[in-house]
Amino acid sequence: MPPSAALFLADGSRFDGHGLGFAGTAFGEAVFFTGMTGYEEALTDPSYAGQILTFTYPMIGNYGISGSAAQYGRACVAGAVVKQIAHRPSHHLARTDLPGWLNAQEVPTLVGADTRAITIALREHGTIWAALAVGEEALKAAEGRLVEFVRTATTQGLVASVATKRRTLLEGVPGGARVALIDCGVKRAVLRELQALGAEITVLPYDATAQEVLAGDPDAIVVSPGPGDPTDLPQTVEVLREISESKPIFGVCLGHQLLALAHGARTYKLPYGHRGGNQPVKDLTAGDVIVTAHNHGYAVDASSLPAELEATMINLNDGTNEGFRHRTRPIAAVQFHPEASPGPFDARRLFAEWFESAGLPRR
């Protein structure tokens, strides 16, 4: 018989169901994901570090876990919530089933809860601190531990929990661009897109100094996605401010926010964030609309963009800024995920377009 489990929100709400084999407690921000597929990518996305992820689609796990879709070497979420979970996947690439993988990854998981009610609660309240408890011992202590957790809860340390600790070189093609990537929690798909353009990539820790980033005289800089509040990384912001006049730079998601801060703009916390693979974004330059993948809880305040930065994209759901570029230098950034894993392919061209605008060689 599966263990009892429940999700406790900081506003006093409780949602009951049952757990899988792994018993324990997860603490973090409760958020929801609207994709019908892509659960393997989402569960291994470093941007979900420290979050309890509720899947809005009612059946999760029907094609199993392949390993090839993973965006990181382990699960990054704090916990997971699903309505129904498939124990017998049907897909030729599946190596294991989702419940078995979640147990092996020691991810506390709530199954059978009313995910529609949870999503509505999060839409009404916004992102909220929560505890997910699996097993009788964890359930008894969860509410008291959540109260204590909320007193000291912070997003600081999330980037450090998923970013690389050392400099790593990924080889490219002869004559390809040499890119220094500042890793704030990079997804494998970002590296894949850069390598597809022939780039040699030097992956650096998020707290690398300007001298370390510029060592070897790279042709360009990429600032990766990652979890948490961009204002938690003042050292990274200062490094970007220092190097922005000397190199082409491209920022993705958290990298977009960090670049904006480096140029004097402001960021703010969204009520419940953008998560999923179906966000409509208007390209203000081309005039067309692309469907994009998102995973972020903070946004750039468009009204605070300095004169040297030009807004290039907006979200058609809520009007938030989705991209900007420098008016005179090859610096650009987007709030969404052009590498889209999971998600649509509409925006993958943006890496190649930035290469072209920066005069970088590409395959």
C-alpha positions as CSV (number, residue, x, y, z in Angstrom):
1,M,0.0,0.0,0.0
2,P,1.5,3.4,-1.0
3,P,2.3,5.8,1.8
4,S,0.0,8.8,2.6
5,A,1.3,12.1,1.4
6,A,0.2,15.8,1.3
7,L,1.1,19.2,0.0
8,F,1.0,22.0,2.6
9,L,0.9,25.6,1.4
10,A,2.0,28.4,3.7
11,D,-1.5,29.9,3.6
12,G,-2.8,26.9,5.5
13,S,-4.2,24.9,2.5
14,R,-3.6,21.2,2.4
15,F,-4.0,18.8,-0.5
16,D,-3.9,15.0,0.2
17,G,-3.0,12.0,-1.9
18,H,-0.4,9.2,-1.7
19,G,3.3,9.0,-2.3
20,L,5.6,6.6,-4.1
21,G,8.3,4.5,-2.5
22,F,10.5,7.3,-1.3
23,A,9.4,8.9,2.0
24,G,10.5,12.3,3.2
25,T,9.8,16.0,3.1
26,A,10.5,18.7,0.4
27,F,10.4,22.4,1.1
28,G,10.3,25.1,-1.6
29,E,8.2,27.3,-3.7
30,A,5.0,25.6,-5.1
31,V,4.7,26.3,-8.8
32,F,2.8,24.7,-11.8
33,F,3.9,23.5,-15.2
34,T,1.4,23.6,-18.1
35,G,3.1,21.3,-20.6
36,M,1.3,18.1,-21.8
37,T,4.7,16.5,-22.3
38,G,8.3,17.2,-21.4
39,Y,8.2,16.0,-17.8
40,E,11.7,14.5,-18.0
41,E,13.2,17.8,-19.2
42,A,11.2,19.8,-16.6
43,L,12.2,17.6,-13.6
44,T,15.9,17.9,-14.6
45,D,15.8,21.6,-15.4
46,P,18.2,23.5,-13.1
47,S,15.8,26.5,-13.1
48,Y,13.4,24.4,-11.0
49,A,15.9,24.0,-8.2
50,G,14.2,24.6,-4.9
51,Q,10.7,24.3,-6.3
52,I,7.8,21.9,-5.8
53,L,6.5,21.3,-9.3
54,T,2.8,20.6,-10.0
55,F,1.9,19.2,-13.4
56,T,-1.4,20.5,-14.7
57,Y,-1.8,17.8,-17.3
58,P,-3.7,14.9,-15.6
59,M,-1.6,11.9,-16.7
60,I,2.2,12.1,-16.4
61,G,4.8,9.4,-17.2
62,N,3.1,7.5,-20.1
63,Y,6.3,7.5,-22.2
64,G,8.7,6.8,-19.3
65,I,12.2,8.1,-18.8
66,S,14.7,7.9,-21.6
67,G,17.7,9.7,-20.1
68,S,18.4,11.4,-23.5
69,A,15.9,14.2,-22.7
70,A,17.4,15.0,-19.3
71,Q,18.8,18.6,-19.0
72,Y,21.0,17.9,-16.0
73,G,22.7,14.9,-14.4
74,R,20.0,14.5,-11.8
75,A,16.5,15.7,-10.8
76,C,16.6,19.3,-9.8
77,V,13.1,19.9,-8.4
78,A,12.6,19.8,-4.7
79,G,9.3,17.8,-5.1
80,A,6.7,16.8,-7.6
81,V,2.9,16.7,-7.7
82,V,0.8,14.7,-10.3
83,K,-2.8,13.7,-10.6
84,Q,-2.1,10.3,-12.2
85,I,1.2,8.6,-12.8
86,A,2.0,5.9,-15.4
87,H,3.7,2.8,-13.9
88,R,3.9,1.0,-17.3
89,P,5.3,3.4,-19.9
90,S,5.0,2.7,-23.6
91,H,7.8,4.1,-25.7
92,H,10.7,2.5,-27.5
93,L,13.2,4.9,-25.9
94,A,12.1,4.4,-22.3
95,R,14.8,3.0,-20.0
96,T,12.7,3.1,-16.9
97,D,9.3,4.2,-15.6
98,L,8.7,7.6,-14.0
99,P,7.7,6.4,-10.5
100,G,10.9,4.2,-10.3
101,W,13.1,7.1,-11.5
102,L,11.6,9.6,-9.0
103,N,12.2,7.1,-6.2
104,A,15.8,6.5,-7.3
105,Q,16.3,10.3,-7.5
106,E,14.8,10.6,-4.0
107,V,12.2,13.2,-5.1
108,P,9.2,13.4,-2.7
109,T,6.2,13.0,-4.9
110,L,2.5,13.5,-4.3
111,V,0.1,11.4,-6.5
112,G,-3.7,11.6,-6.6
113,A,-4.1,15.2,-5.3
114,D,-6.5,17.6,-7.0
115,T,-3.9,19.3,-9.3
116,R,-6.6,21.5,-10.8
117,A,-7.5,22.9,-7.3
118,I,-3.7,23.3,-6.5
119,T,-3.3,25.3,-9.8
120,I,-6.3,27.5,-9.1
121,A,-4.9,28.2,-5.6
122,L,-1.5,29.2,-7.1
123,R,-3.2,31.3,-9.7
124,E,-5.2,33.1,-7.0
125,H,-2.4,33.4,-4.4
126,G,0.7,33.4,-6.6
127,T,3.9,31.5,-5.9
128,I,3.9,30.4,-2.3
129,W,6.3,28.5,0.0
130,A,5.2,25.0,0.6
131,A,6.1,21.6,2.1
132,L,5.4,18.2,0.5
133,A,5.5,15.3,2.9
134,V,5.4,11.6,2.1
135,G,5.0,9.0,4.9
136,E,3.3,9.3,8.3
137,E,6.4,10.5,10.2
138,A,6.9,13.3,7.6
139,L,3.2,14.2,7.7
140,K,3.1,14.6,11.4
141,A,6.0,17.1,11.4
142,A,5.3,18.9,8.1
143,E,3.1,21.8,9.2
144,G,5.4,22.8,12.1
145,R,8.5,22.5,9.9
146,L,6.9,24.6,7.2
147,V,6.2,27.4,9.6
148,E,9.9,27.4,10.6
149,F,11.0,27.1,7.0
150,V,9.0,30.1,5.9
151,R,10.7,32.3,8.6
152,T,14.0,31.9,6.9
153,A,13.1,30.9,3.3
154,T,15.3,32.4,0.7
155,T,16.3,31.8,-3.0
156,Q,20.0,32.4,-2.2
157,G,22.2,29.4,-2.8
158,L,20.0,28.0,-5.6
159,V,22.3,28.9,-8.4
160,A,25.3,27.5,-6.4
161,S,23.4,24.2,-6.0
162,V,23.2,23.5,-9.8
163,A,26.1,25.5,-11.4
164,T,29.4,24.0,-12.3
165,K,32.3,24.4,-9.8
166,R,35.1,24.3,-12.3
167,R,36.1,25.4,-15.8
168,T,35.3,22.9,-18.5
169,L,36.1,23.0,-22.2
170,L,33.7,21.5,-24.8
171,E,35.4,21.3,-28.2
172,G,33.9,22.8,-31.4
173,V,34.8,22.6,-35.0
174,P,38.0,24.1,-36.4
175,G,37.6,27.8,-37.0
176,G,34.4,27.9,-35.0
177,A,33.6,30.7,-32.5
178,R,35.1,30.5,-29.0
179,V,32.3,31.1,-26.5
180,A,32.7,31.6,-22.8
181,L,29.5,30.4,-21.0
182,I,28.8,31.7,-17.5
183,D,27.0,28.8,-15.9
184,C,24.1,29.8,-13.6
185,G,22.4,26.4,-14.0
186,V,22.8,25.7,-17.7
187,K,20.6,23.2,-19.6
188,R,22.2,20.6,-21.8
189,A,20.0,21.9,-24.7
190,V,21.8,25.3,-24.5
191,L,25.1,23.7,-25.0
192,R,23.7,21.5,-27.8
193,E,22.5,24.6,-29.7
194,L,25.8,26.4,-29.4
195,Q,27.7,23.2,-30.4
196,A,25.4,22.9,-33.4
197,L,26.8,26.2,-34.6
198,G,30.3,24.9,-34.3
199,A,31.2,26.8,-31.2
200,E,34.0,25.8,-28.8
201,I,32.5,26.4,-25.3
202,T,34.4,27.1,-22.1
203,V,31.9,26.6,-19.3
204,L,32.7,28.8,-16.2
205,P,31.2,29.0,-12.7
206,Y,28.7,31.8,-12.2
207,D,31.1,33.4,-9.7
208,A,34.0,33.6,-12.1
209,T,35.8,36.9,-12.2
210,A,36.0,39.1,-15.2
211,Q,39.6,38.1,-15.7
212,E,38.6,34.4,-15.6
213,V,35.8,34.9,-18.1
214,L,38.1,36.8,-20.5
215,A,41.0,34.4,-20.1
216,G,41.9,33.0,-23.5
217,D,40.2,35.9,-25.3
218,P,36.9,34.3,-26.2
219,D,35.0,35.7,-29.2
220,A,31.7,36.0,-27.2
221,I,30.0,35.4,-23.9
222,V,26.8,33.6,-23.1
223,V,25.0,33.9,-19.8
224,S,22.9,30.8,-19.0
225,P,19.5,30.2,-17.5
226,G,19.2,29.3,-13.8
227,P,17.0,29.4,-10.7
228,G,16.1,32.0,-8.3
229,D,16.2,35.8,-7.9
230,P,18.8,37.6,-10.2
231,T,19.5,40.1,-7.4
232,D,21.1,37.2,-5.4
233,L,24.1,37.4,-7.8
234,P,25.5,40.9,-7.4
235,Q,29.0,39.6,-8.2
236,T,27.9,38.2,-11.6
237,V,26.1,41.4,-12.4
238,E,29.3,43.4,-11.7
239,V,31.3,41.1,-13.9
240,L,28.8,41.5,-16.8
241,R,29.0,45.3,-16.3
242,E,32.8,45.1,-16.5
243,I,33.0,43.0,-19.7
244,S,30.0,44.3,-21.6
245,E,32.0,46.9,-23.5
246,S,34.5,44.4,-24.8
247,K,32.6,41.3,-26.0
248,P,29.4,40.3,-27.7
249,I,27.0,38.9,-25.0
250,F,23.9,36.8,-25.2
251,G,21.7,36.2,-22.1
252,V,19.0,33.5,-21.7
253,C,16.3,33.6,-19.0
254,L,18.2,34.3,-15.8
255,G,21.0,35.6,-18.1
256,H,18.5,38.1,-19.6
257,Q,17.7,39.4,-16.1
258,L,21.4,39.6,-15.1
259,L,22.3,41.5,-18.2
260,A,19.5,44.0,-17.6
261,L,20.7,44.6,-14.1
262,A,24.2,45.1,-15.3
263,H,23.0,47.9,-17.5
264,G,21.0,49.6,-14.7
265,A,17.5,48.2,-15.3
266,R,15.4,46.6,-12.5
267,T,13.8,43.2,-12.1
268,Y,10.7,42.1,-10.1
269,K,9.0,39.0,-8.9
270,L,6.0,37.8,-11.0
271,P,2.8,36.7,-9.2
272,Y,3.1,33.1,-10.3
273,G,5.8,33.1,-13.0
274,H,5.8,31.8,-16.5
275,R,6.3,28.0,-16.8
276,G,5.4,25.7,-19.7
277,G,5.9,25.4,-23.5
278,N,3.1,27.6,-24.8
279,Q,3.8,31.3,-24.1
280,P,3.0,33.6,-27.0
281,V,5.8,36.2,-27.6
282,K,5.7,39.0,-30.1
283,D,8.9,39.8,-31.9
284,L,8.7,43.6,-32.1
285,T,11.3,43.7,-34.9
286,A,9.8,41.2,-37.3
287,G,6.2,41.8,-36.2
288,D,5.5,38.1,-35.9
289,V,4.4,35.9,-32.9
290,I,6.3,32.9,-31.8
291,V,5.3,30.2,-29.3
292,T,8.0,29.9,-26.6
293,A,9.1,27.8,-23.6
294,H,9.4,29.5,-20.2
295,N,10.6,28.8,-16.7
296,H,11.1,31.9,-14.6
297,G,9.6,33.6,-11.6
298,Y,11.2,37.0,-12.2
299,A,11.0,39.5,-15.0
300,V,12.8,42.7,-16.2
301,D,10.9,45.9,-15.6
302,A,10.5,47.2,-19.2
303,S,10.0,50.8,-18.0
304,S,13.4,50.7,-16.4
305,L,15.4,49.8,-19.5
306,P,18.1,52.4,-20.1
307,A,18.2,54.4,-23.3
308,E,21.0,52.2,-24.8
309,L,18.8,49.1,-24.5
310,E,15.9,48.5,-27.0
311,A,13.0,46.2,-26.1
312,T,12.7,43.5,-28.8
313,M,10.0,41.2,-27.5
314,I,6.9,41.2,-25.3
315,N,4.7,38.5,-23.8
316,L,1.2,38.7,-25.3
317,N,-0.3,37.2,-22.1
318,D,0.7,39.8,-19.7
319,G,2.8,42.4,-21.6
320,T,6.1,41.6,-19.8
321,N,9.4,42.2,-21.4
322,E,10.7,39.1,-23.2
323,G,13.9,40.5,-24.8
324,F,16.2,43.4,-25.5
325,R,19.3,44.4,-27.5
326,H,21.9,47.0,-27.2
327,R,21.5,49.8,-29.7
328,T,25.1,50.0,-30.7
329,R,26.9,46.8,-29.4
330,P,26.3,43.1,-30.1
331,I,24.5,42.5,-26.8
332,A,21.1,40.8,-26.7
333,A,19.0,38.7,-24.4
334,V,15.7,36.8,-24.2
335,Q,13.6,35.9,-21.2
336,F,12.3,32.6,-22.6
337,H,14.2,29.5,-23.7
338,P,15.1,29.4,-27.4
339,E,16.7,26.0,-26.8
340,A,13.2,24.8,-25.8
341,S,13.6,21.5,-24.0
342,P,10.7,20.9,-23.5
343,G,8.9,23.2,-25.9
344,P,8.4,24.4,-29.4
345,F,11.2,25.0,-32.0
346,D,10.0,28.5,-33.0
347,A,12.8,30.4,-31.3
348,R,15.8,28.2,-31.9
349,R,16.9,30.5,-34.7
350,L,17.8,33.2,-32.2
351,F,21.2,31.6,-31.4
352,A,22.2,31.7,-35.1
353,E,20.8,35.2,-35.5
354,W,22.9,36.4,-32.5
355,F,26.0,34.8,-34.0
356,E,25.3,36.6,-37.3
357,S,24.7,40.0,-35.6
358,A,27.9,39.6,-33.6
359,G,30.0,38.6,-36.7
360,L,30.8,35.2,-35.2
361,P,31.8,32.3,-37.4
362,R,29.3,29.5,-37.5
363,R,28.9,26.0,-39.0
